Amino acid sequence: MTIGLDAVIAACLLANAAGLIAAALVVYWRRAPPIGPRLLSFVIGVLLGAVLLDLLPHLWEATGNLAALLGMFVAALVVSGLFDRVCACSHRPTGPRGSKTVHHHVEPGASSVHGAELLLVGDFVHSLVDGALIVAAFAVGLVPGAVATMAVAIHEVPRRIATVTLLVRAGCRPALALGLAVCAGFGTVLGGTLAWWSTEAIRPALPAALALSAAAMLYVAIAQSAQLFGAWRTRMFTLECGLPFLAGILIIGGSHHALELLG
């Protein structure tokens, strides 16, 4: 390894900084907690772009077998669905005698916590992979590692915005949503540290990590698309929903392309 563990940790922290700053600007902009259809359309585009243009291609490279890719992805989707169902049951409001009376207040415009925890899991696992990619680049040299760190930082911006936006929409306070995003971002540090100690030891786990992250993000994107269907039905081909959705996909595609070229 050409650099020390302290430099790896610093690079992984820097890779998360831009995304967290961008997410903070979005959720605190004009102090408007309710998430409208335009921002939600952008978030769904980001999630679908991350799955189709980033995670699944990497999973194909890791497996090299279509049957294995599909099998792992379907299994990860089933696990994601079960995990989300368990989380939904744990958050179901009940009264003192089992009644479904709500005893807490949720922000106007906020939805249920459907998919929020699952998205955090997917984001954390994706961050693990990003940390391993940064260390792999530093193994080649200092300049490739620095460039890969910058590319991952650019790639993190739309993902962090998506994560924090959906957490706020689920009813989290902006400060709590940002704190949870910081925790998910520490997956980069953990992945980089594990890869620094032994790249070969974590290589067999990368396909499963990629499949789980892709399945979690796809599941949440589909769930949020269903909730936004009424708005999309009337606005899909207008500037209000169509362009933000396309922008989310293109930003992920462009940042992924930059990561491939620079890293």
C-alpha positions in Angstrom: 0.0 0.0 0.0 1.4 3.4 -1.1 -0.2 5.5 1.7 -1.0 5.1 5.3 -4.4 4.3 7.0 -4.7 7.9 8.2 -4.5 9.2 4.6 -7.1 6.6 3.5 -9.5 7.7 6.3 -9.0 11.4 5.4 -9.7 10.7 1.7 -12.9 8.8 2.6 -14.1 11.6 4.8 -13.4 14.2 2.1 -15.4 12.1 -0.4 -18.5 12.5 1.8 -18.1 16.2 2.5 -19.5 17.6 -0.8 -22.6 15.3 -0.7 -23.4 16.2 2.9 -23.0 20.0 2.3 -25.2 19.8 -0.8 -27.9 17.8 1.1 -27.8 20.4 3.9 -28.3 23.2 1.4 -31.3 21.4 -0.1 -33.1 20.5 3.1 -32.5 23.9 4.7 -33.2 26.0 1.6 -36.0 28.4 2.5 -36.8 26.1 5.5 -39.5 24.2 3.5 -39.9 20.7 5.0 -42.6 19.4 2.6 -41.0 17.7 -0.4 -42.8 18.6 -3.6 -43.1 16.5 -6.8 -40.2 18.2 -8.5 -37.6 17.3 -5.9 -39.1 13.8 -5.4 -38.9 13.2 -9.1 -35.3 14.2 -9.1 -34.6 11.8 -6.2 -36.3 8.9 -8.0 -34.2 9.6 -11.1 -31.1 9.5 -8.9 -32.0 6.2 -7.4 -32.9 4.6 -10.7 -29.8 6.0 -12.3 -27.6 4.6 -9.4 -29.1 1.2 -9.9 -29.1 0.9 -13.7 -26.0 2.9 -14.6 -23.7 2.3 -11.6 -24.5 -0.7 -9.4 -25.7 -3.3 -11.8 -22.8 -2.7 -14.3 -20.4 -3.2 -11.4 -22.3 -6.3 -10.3 -22.0 -7.7 -13.8 -18.2 -7.0 -13.8 -18.0 -8.8 -10.4 -19.9 -11.9 -11.4 -19.6 -12.2 -15.2 -22.6 -14.4 -15.2 -26.1 -13.3 -16.0 -27.8 -16.1 -14.0 -25.7 -15.3 -11.0 -26.4 -11.6 -11.3 -30.2 -12.1 -11.6 -30.2 -14.7 -8.8 -28.3 -12.4 -6.4 -30.4 -9.4 -7.4 -33.7 -11.2 -6.9 -32.6 -12.6 -3.6 -31.5 -9.1 -2.5 -34.9 -7.7 -3.6 -36.7 -10.3 -1.4 -34.5 -9.4 1.6 -35.2 -5.7 1.0 -38.9 -6.3 0.9 -38.9 -8.3 4.1 -36.7 -5.7 5.8 -39.0 -2.9 4.8 -42.1 -4.8 6.0 -40.5 -5.4 9.4 -39.6 -1.8 9.7 -43.1 -0.7 8.7 -44.6 -2.9 11.3 -42.3 -1.6 14.0 -43.3 2.0 13.2 -47.1 1.3 13.1 -48.7 3.7 15.6 -50.9 2.0 18.2 -52.8 3.1 21.2 -52.7 1.8 24.7 -55.1 -1.1 23.9 -53.8 -1.9 20.4 -55.9 0.8 18.7 -54.4 2.5 15.7 -54.7 5.9 17.2 -51.8 8.2 16.2 -50.1 9.8 19.3 -47.4 11.7 17.5 -47.4 14.5 15.1 -45.9 14.3 11.6 -45.0 17.3 9.5 -47.5 18.3 6.9 -46.8 16.7 3.6 -44.6 14.0 5.2 -45.3 10.4 4.3 -44.8 7.3 6.4 -41.4 6.0 7.0 -41.9 3.5 4.2 -38.4 2.7 2.8 -36.5 5.1 4.9 -34.4 2.6 6.9 -34.0 0.4 3.8 -32.5 3.4 1.9 -30.1 4.0 4.7 -28.9 0.4 4.5 -28.5 0.6 0.8 -26.6 3.9 1.1 -24.3 2.5 3.7 -23.5 -0.6 1.7 -22.9 1.5 -1.4 -20.5 3.6 0.7 -18.6 0.5 1.7 -18.0 -0.2 -2.0 -16.9 3.4 -2.7 -14.4 3.2 0.1 -12.9 0.0 -1.4 -12.7 1.7 -4.8 -10.8 4.6 -3.3 -8.3 2.3 -1.7 -7.9 0.3 -4.9 -7.0 3.6 -6.7 -4.5 4.6 -4.1 -2.9 1.1 -4.5 -2.0 2.2 -8.1 -0.6 5.5 -7.0 -1.1 8.8 -5.2 -2.5 10.7 -8.2 -5.0 8.0 -9.2 -6.2 7.8 -5.6 -6.6 11.6 -5.3 -8.5 11.7 -8.6 -10.7 8.7 -7.6 -11.5 10.5 -4.3 -12.6 13.6 -6.2 -14.7 11.5 -8.6 -16.4 9.6 -5.7 -17.1 13.0 -4.0 -18.9 14.2 -7.2 -20.8 10.9 -7.3 -21.9 11.3 -3.7 -23.6 14.6 -4.2 -26.9 13.4 -5.8 -27.0 10.2 -3.6 -26.7 12.2 -0.4 -29.4 14.6 -1.6 -31.7 11.7 -2.3 -31.1 10.0 1.0 -31.7 13.2 3.1 -34.7 14.3 1.0 -36.5 11.0 1.5 -35.7 11.0 5.2 -37.2 14.5 5.6 -40.2 13.4 3.6 -40.6 10.4 5.9 -40.9 12.8 8.8 -37.4 13.2 10.1 -36.2 16.6 11.2 -33.5 18.0 8.8 -30.8 17.8 11.5 -31.7 14.2 12.2 -31.8 13.3 8.5 -28.3 14.8 8.1 -27.0 13.0 11.1 -28.3 9.7 9.7 -26.7 10.5 6.3 -23.4 11.1 8.1 -23.7 7.7 9.7 -24.4 6.1 6.3 -21.4 8.0 4.9 -19.1 6.3 7.5 -19.5 3.2 5.4 -16.9 4.8 3.1 -14.5 4.9 6.0 -15.2 1.4 7.0 -14.9 0.0 3.4 -11.7 1.9 2.9 -10.2 0.7 6.2 -11.1 -3.0 5.4 -9.7 -2.7 1.9 -6.5 -1.1 3.3 -6.0 -4.0 5.7 -6.8 -6.7 3.1 -8.3 -6.1 -0.3 -8.4 -9.8 -1.2 -10.4 -10.6 2.0 -13.3 -8.3 1.1 -13.3 -9.1 -2.6 -15.7 -12.1 -2.3 -18.2 -10.0 -0.4 -18.4 -7.2 -3.1 -21.0 -8.9 -5.4 -23.4 -9.4 -2.5 -22.9 -5.9 -1.3 -23.5 -4.5 -4.8 -26.7 -6.6 -5.2 -28.0 -5.5 -1.8 -27.4 -1.8 -2.4 -29.0 -2.0 -5.9 -32.0 -3.9 -4.6 -32.6 -1.5 -1.7 -32.4 1.6 -3.9 -34.7 0.1 -6.6 -37.2 -1.0 -4.0 -37.3 2.5 -2.5 -37.5 4.1 -6.0 -40.5 2.0 -6.9 -42.2 2.7 -3.6 -41.8 6.4 -4.0 -42.9 6.3 -7.6 -46.1 4.7 -6.6 -46.7 7.5 -4.1 -46.0 10.1 -6.7 -48.0 8.4 -9.5 -50.9 10.9 -9.2 -48.6 13.8 -9.9 -46.6 12.0 -12.6 -49.8 11.1 -14.5 -50.5 14.7 -15.1 -47.0 16.2 -15.1 -44.7 13.5 -16.5 -44.2 15.3 -19.8 -44.0 18.8 -18.3 -41.1 20.7 -16.8 -42.4 20.1 -13.3 -41.7 16.3 -13.1 -40.2 15.2 -16.4 -37.0 17.3 -16.4 -36.1 16.7 -12.7 -36.5 13.0 -13.2 -34.3 13.1 -16.3 -31.8 15.3 -14.6 -31.4 12.8 -11.7 -30.6 10.0 -14.2 -28.2 12.1 -16.2 -26.3 13.4 -13.2 -25.7 9.8 -11.9 -24.7 8.7 -15.5 -22.3 11.6 -15.9 -20.7 11.3 -12.4 -20.4 7.5 -12.9 -18.7 8.1 -16.3 -16.3 10.6 -14.7 -15.5 8.1 -12.0 -14.7 5.4 -14.6 -12.5 7.9 -16.6 -10.7 9.5 -13.7 -10.5 6.6 -11.3 
